[in-house]
Amino acid sequence: MPAAIDEQTAKARTMSEGELFNEVATLLKRLGWRYFHIPATAYRHGVRAGLPDITALRGARLIFAELKRERETLSDEQEDWGQALTCVAEENQGVEYHIWRPSDLLAGRIDEVLAG
């Protein structure tokens, strides 16, 4: 494996969800998206568990994105929300649901989705 891939994999494995959010927020701002981020503390104030971390809107596109550390799995509640939002996205052009991890950021996949 080339050294650049090893370094990228190592960086993805050590990136926190907060660091991932900061990078995604920078992309959202740069590309003109309106967005809302649900902080972890919101769940103590009545936000239902499993709701995706980011809701973003630009033009006719509405994105729901769950942010996860590289090796972290979804909770049951996050799985339920993801399945429901996937159904909505299949029936509604412009609605999207994504699970984003550090490797998606580092490979440019998040930038591609947001720029599209």
Residue pairs with C-beta under 8 A, 6 or more apart in sequence:
8 103
8 106
8 107
9 103
11 102
11 106
12 70
12 101
12 102
12 103
12 105
12 106
13 70
13 71
13 102
15 69
15 70
15 102
15 105
16 69
17 53
17 67
17 68
17 69
17 72
19 102
20 67
20 69
20 100
20 101
20 102
20 105
21 37
21 53
21 54
21 67
23 105
24 54
24 65
24 67
24 100
24 105
24 110
25 35
25 37
27 110
27 111
27 114
28 35
28 54
28 56
28 114
31 58
31 114
31 115
32 58
33 56
33 57
33 58
33 63
33 114
34 56
34 57
34 58
35 54
35 55
35 56
35 57
36 54
36 55
36 56
37 53
37 54
38 47
38 51
38 52
38 53
38 54
43 49
48 77
49 75
49 77
49 78
50 75
50 76
50 77
50 78
50 79
50 80
50 81
51 81
52 64
52 65
52 66
52 78
52 81
52 82
52 85
52 97
53 65
53 66
53 67
54 63
54 64
54 65
54 67
55 62
55 63
55 64
56 62
56 63
56 65
56 114
57 63
60 93
60 94
61 94
61 95
61 96
62 94
62 95
62 96
63 96
63 97
63 98
63 113
63 114
64 85
64 95
64 96
64 97
64 98
65 97
65 98
65 99
65 100
66 74
66 78
66 81
66 82
66 97
66 98
66 99
66 100
67 100
67 101
68 74
68 99
68 100
68 101
69 101
69 102
70 101
70 102
70 103
74 82
74 99
82 97
82 99
85 95
85 97
86 97
88 95
88 97
89 95
89 96
89 97
96 113
98 110
98 113
100 109
100 110
104 110
105 111
